Amino acid sequence: MRQASIENAFGIENIVWRDIAEPQPGPGQVLVRMRAASLNYRDYLVATGSYNPKMPLPRVPLSDGAGEVIGLGTGVSTFSIGERVAGTFMQSWLTGPYRDGYGKSALGGAIDGVLAEQMVFGTDGLIAVPSHLSFEEAATLPCAGVTAWNALFENGPIRAGETVLVQGSGGVSVFALQFAKMAGARVIATSSNPVKIEKLKSLGADWVLNYQQNAEWGKAIAKAGGVDHVVEVGGAGTLEQSLQAVRAGGKVSVIGILSGVSGTLNIASILHKHLRIQGIYVGSRSMFESMNQALSQNQIRPVIDCVYDGAQIQEALRFMESARHFGKIVIRL
Ligand SMILES: NC(=O)c1ccc[n+]([C@@H]2O[C@H](COP(=O)([O-])OP(=O)(O)OC[C@H]3O[C@@H](n4cnc5c(N)ncnc54)[C@H](OP(=O)(O)O)[C@@H]3O)[C@@H](O)[C@H]2O)c1
């Protein structure tokens, strides 16, 4: 069977496919024929060496994938042959709050990822996917979907009628938009691209600002009444504006670093407005389960921009680098 890996050095050009022996499921393990994987911005950072320059190589890339069960180790009773499944982002975070150490089980980072034709998972690290979703759609859920879910529904959940701010039109933000609309919230979005602005509106965004044409977008949002929740994926370049946009008592979920990780920050509004700033690192298996129930109940489908073949992994990562995508980029396996 074939497996992709970042071979001897970081760099998109150093991702190669190689033939290896078919893996066998040991006791308590499940063998999955992977059918699709999806890209997250993190996968781009991992491949280029920016995520963890000390990461040992070779490493199988990508955290998010879905497929069907083709083998069961002894003692496995919770999965069956043919079942459609996805791996969880952190294989060891099952439920409850995040704890030190869970990050050491993150696919496509601390441990090998899912860009392979076959993969062995422990039963804890595998979850059934909603029946209305294709493999391509299901492959978008483990990181981007669960992250957006965690930000909006797990600690201080949004309520119908509240206002949520999402930034840009990437994977996490489009999921957050869909989930917020599902919950009856009003959504304000930002984007740099006029075509994407129309797409965000067609998904239900109530107001979309062009953050390149209006650098003070946070102030503009505050002037119009502000938001209750911010799904903050921009990082250093957007946090200051997010703190302006959020209302007194509101919550900012700090998730992304699209515009960098460090900068100067005026913290006055955090205390003056009694804000809650919460860090988000994807989510647990039980959050994934709750999200799947909501996806099924509301028949929500992830938004996929394009699907590449496995052999085109380098082109797919280059497309992500260009930031021309809307929603998710998927790899068919
Ligand atoms: N903490 C976690 O657990 C977690 C989980 C998932 C992702 N993340 C992080 O969250 C971020 C988003 O990830 P993703 O996979 O959704 O990314 P993505 O799909 O690559 O998102 C790309 C889009 O983000 C928008 N963008 C870029 N710079 C921006 C800025 N300064 N302000 C507003 N929007 C901007 C652009 O949208 P427009 O073209 O519309 O302008 C761009 O197309 C990344 O930093 C990623 O590492 C963190």
The ligand as a Tripos MOL2 file, in Angstrom:
@<TRIPOS>MOLECULE
LIG
   48    52     1     0     0
SMALL
NO_CHARGES

@<TRIPOS>ATOM
      1 N1         -6.1920   26.2530   17.3680 N.am      1 LIG1
      2 C1         -6.6930   25.2660   16.6380 C.2       1 LIG1
      3 O1         -7.0900   24.2300   17.1410 O.2       1 LIG1
      4 C2         -6.7810   25.4330   15.1550 C.ar      1 LIG1
      5 C3         -7.5410   24.5400   14.3910 C.ar      1 LIG1
      6 C4         -7.6740   24.7910   13.0340 C.ar      1 LIG1
      7 C5         -7.0610   25.8880   12.4700 C.ar      1 LIG1
      8 N2         -6.2830   26.6860   13.2570 N.ar      1 LIG1
      9 C6         -5.6530   27.8810   12.7040 C.3       1 LIG1
     10 O2         -6.7000   28.7340   12.2840 O.3       1 LIG1
     11 C7         -6.3090   29.4310   11.1230 C.3       1 LIG1
     12 C8         -7.2790   29.1230   10.0130 C.3       1 LIG1
     13 O3         -7.0950   27.7870    9.6090 O.3       1 LIG1
     14 P1         -7.8120   27.2370    8.3090 P.3       1 LIG1
     15 O4         -7.3110   25.8570    8.0870 O.co2     1 LIG1
     16 O5         -9.2760   27.4870    8.3970 O.co2     1 LIG1
     17 O6         -7.1530   28.2320    7.2220 O.3       1 LIG1
     18 P2         -7.4030   28.4320    5.7050 P.3       1 LIG1
     19 O7         -8.4910   27.5550    5.2030 O.co2     1 LIG1
     20 O8         -6.0850   28.3460    5.0130 O.co2     1 LIG1
     21 O9         -7.8930   29.9550    5.6510 O.3       1 LIG1
     22 C9         -7.4250   30.8100    4.6580 C.3       1 LIG1
     23 C10        -8.2780   32.0660    4.6080 C.3       1 LIG1
     24 O10        -8.1200   32.8540    5.7790 O.3       1 LIG1
     25 C11        -8.3730   34.1940    5.4670 C.3       1 LIG1
     26 N3         -7.3480   35.0750    6.0230 N.ar      1 LIG1
     27 C12        -6.0290   35.0780    5.8210 C.ar      1 LIG1
     28 N4         -5.4530   36.1030    6.4800 N.ar      1 LIG1
     29 C13        -6.4580   36.7500    7.0980 C.ar      1 LIG1
     30 C14        -6.5370   37.9050    7.9030 C.ar      1 LIG1
     31 N5         -5.4610   38.6270    8.2130 N.pl3     1 LIG1
     32 N6         -7.7450   38.2850    8.3680 N.ar      1 LIG1
     33 C15        -8.8430   37.5910    8.0680 C.ar      1 LIG1
     34 N7         -8.8340   36.4750    7.2970 N.ar      1 LIG1
     35 C16        -7.6700   36.0940    6.8160 C.ar      1 LIG1
     36 C17        -8.4190   34.3270    3.9510 C.3       1 LIG1
     37 O11        -9.7870   34.5070    3.6120 O.3       1 LIG1
     38 P3        -10.2420   35.5490    2.4750 P.3       1 LIG1
     39 O12        -9.6030   35.0680    1.2080 O.co2     1 LIG1
     40 O13       -11.7150   35.4500    2.4830 O.co2     1 LIG1
     41 O14        -9.7390   36.9000    2.8780 O.co2     1 LIG1
     42 C18        -7.8810   32.9850    3.4900 C.3       1 LIG1
     43 O15        -8.4320   32.5820    2.2830 O.3       1 LIG1
     44 C19        -4.8510   28.9990   10.8570 C.3       1 LIG1
     45 O16        -3.9600   29.9010   11.4660 O.3       1 LIG1
     46 C20        -4.7670   27.6480   11.5200 C.3       1 LIG1
     47 O17        -3.4500   27.3270   11.8780 O.3       1 LIG1
     48 C21        -6.1310   26.4720   14.5730 C.ar      1 LIG1
@<TRIPOS>BOND
     1     1     2 1
     2     2     3 2
     3     2     4 1
     4     4     5 ar
     5     4    48 ar
     6     5     6 ar
     7     6     7 ar
     8     7     8 ar
     9     8     9 1
    10     8    48 ar
    11     9    10 1
    12     9    46 1
    13    10    11 1
    14    11    12 1
    15    11    44 1
    16    12    13 1
    17    13    14 1
    18    14    15 2
    19    14    16 1
    20    14    17 1
    21    17    18 1
    22    18    19 2
    23    18    20 1
    24    18    21 1
    25    21    22 1
    26    22    23 1
    27    23    24 1
    28    23    42 1
    29    24    25 1
    30    25    26 1
    31    25    36 1
    32    26    27 ar
    33    26    35 ar
    34    27    28 ar
    35    28    29 ar
    36    29    30 ar
    37    29    35 ar
    38    30    31 1
    39    30    32 ar
    40    32    33 ar
    41    33    34 ar
    42    34    35 ar
    43    36    37 1
    44    36    42 1
    45    37    38 1
    46    38    39 2
    47    38    40 1
    48    38    41 1
    49    42    43 1
    50    44    45 1
    51    44    46 1
    52    46    47 1
@<TRIPOS>SUBSTRUCTURE
     1 LIG1         1 GROUP 0 **** ****
